[in-house]
Amino acid sequence: GYLYYNTDRCEFNSSDLKDIEFIRSLYFNKEELVRFSSSLGKFVGYTEFGVKNAERWNKDPSYLAQMNAQKETYCRHNIDID
């Protein structure tokens, strides 16, 4: 069988928003295809398929804004829990 999944994670040194990085990674069969990093503000592809998708997603300002907003909505929200 085949397995496709994504992970969202937050890396932080403090609860200050500028010290938080939101990262979304997309995998296929344990191989990372593409990653979004809020520190870079864009997607980076690691495979041919990932590079093509990263290029397409990086051309969509509304999608990039949505991903960048995850730092506030996903990470900051969960800091107190962790």
N, C-alpha and C positions, 0 to 999 in steps of 0.2 A: 504494500500500500504506500500511499504518499501522505505526507504530513505538511500542511501549510499553517503557520501561526505567526502571531506578532506579540511582542512584549513592549510594555511601556514601563519606564523607570525614571526615577528622579535621583539625581546626584546632587548633594548639597553639603555645604560646610556650616551654614547657619540658616536661620529662617528668613533672612533678607532675600528678596526676590532676585537681586543681582548675583547672588551666590548659588543659585539653583540652575541646574541644567535638566531639561526634559529630553528624554531620548526614546524614540520609537524604532524598534528593529523588526524587520519582516524576514521570516525564515522559510525555507523549503527544504525538508529533509535535513535539518540541523545545520544548513548552510545559510549564513546571513546574506540576503540578497541586496537589501537597501536599508539605510538608516537615516532618520531625521534627528538632527541635533539642534536644540534651541540656541546653543552657543554659536553655531554656524548660521542658523536661520534658514537652513535648506536641507535637502536630501542629498545623500551621497550613495552611489551605487557601488557594489562590490563584485557583481557579476555582470555579464553582458545584459541579461534581462533587467537587473537592478539599475544599471546605468541608464538604460532606455526609459525606465519608469521615473527615475530621479530627474532626468532632463524634462520629461513631460510635466511632472508635478511642480518642479521649480519654476515653470513658466506660468503657473496659476497663482496669482497674488492672493486670491481669496482663500485658497487651500493652504498656502504658506501662513497666512494670518491666523487661520484656524489652528494649525499645528503649533504656532508660536504661543497662542493663547492657552495651550494646555499647561504651560509652565505655571500660570496663575490658577487655572481652574482645577487641574489634577494635582500638581505638586504641592502648591501652597495649602490646598485643602487637606492634604494627607500628612503634612509635617507633624501636626500635633498628635496624630494617631501613632506615628512611628517614633 
